[in-house]
Amino acid sequence: MSEPRHILVSGGAGYIGSHMVLALLEAGERPIVVDDLSTGFRSAVPAGVPLFEGSSGDAALIGGLIARYQIEAIIHFAASIVVPDSVLHPLAYYANNTVNARALIACAVEHGVPHIVFSSTAAVYGEPDRVPIDEQQPTAPINPYGRSKLMVEWILEDTAKAHPISYAALRYFNVAGADPQGRAGQSARNATHLIKIAVQAALGKRAGMDVFGTDYPTPDGSCIRDYVHVADLAQAHLDALRYLRGGKPSLACNIGYQQGFSVLEVIDTVKRVSGVDFEVRLRERRAGDPASLVASNQRAISRLGWTPRYNDLETIVRHALDWERRLPSAID
Ligand code: UDP
């Protein structure tokens, strides 16, 4: 007996992927998850959603799943995501992010999967000429993470010209926050992302925190980023899926709020929302950080029909704090 059509979510046990699975279920879709559980958690996948432990670059595994579940679209999250780590371990990033994605895309072509939604990044722009950054600006990544993702965009672009497949490459700005209903959030054994680190400092899970660089060409000298709520990001993928199903052309599209906050402003917000004044140490710059990344989101709004619901830094921080309070101590 064959299964009804499903959506394959690679990295569905991870931070963004687990929110995507919830959004798909709520939208009446049927997700299946492939995750190697290197950074994801089995417990992040809701009961009833099939989870296959393995690599998205494993052609035998993916090919078998595409046939068995009649996969209609792949949403590809599985990747390594830490910019300074990519500077230290470029070959690992190219293997996991680029080589595995190429294998996954080849499987999609071979088995006739019509749509791919790809998790790309603002890091493809490098040091932008101006902010907000629109999709017409040149791509010129300044770290291996951004380069490993941009190569996948190129593979998708060329593949979609040669084969009957369409894609959306969503260029995420800084993803943060947690499911507003408290069902999912960011669990990481070694957190590196700013809002996660700051809420951990507020909750006493770490002894204060560092600010990496206060001599950038920004008003307060710390880096500026555009923080987007993970639930709005998941919604953007649903919008992209609807767009591709409608037969529309492949595209690359920023996902952000078109609003930047400095590292120091984010820390102030976490202190205010939590009511805790933790220690903040001003440090040297971290390798690979552009000074300012703020999205133009006109394309997401006009072409995907994306409507952000949680465009508010305090809300993002509140949801991140709520999740961090619930996390079992074994997972930080
Ligand atoms: N950052 C910081 N202290 C930390 C973690 C991050 O000052 O403990 C800064 C980092 O240098 C960057 C910004 O916060 O300027 C966002 O970094 P994050 O790692 O969250 O995301 P990225 O922009 O690198 O994807």
Residues whose N, C-alpha, C, O or C-beta is under 5 A from the ligand:
A	BS01	UDP	V83 T192 H193 L194 I197 D210 V211 F212 C223 V263 R286 D289
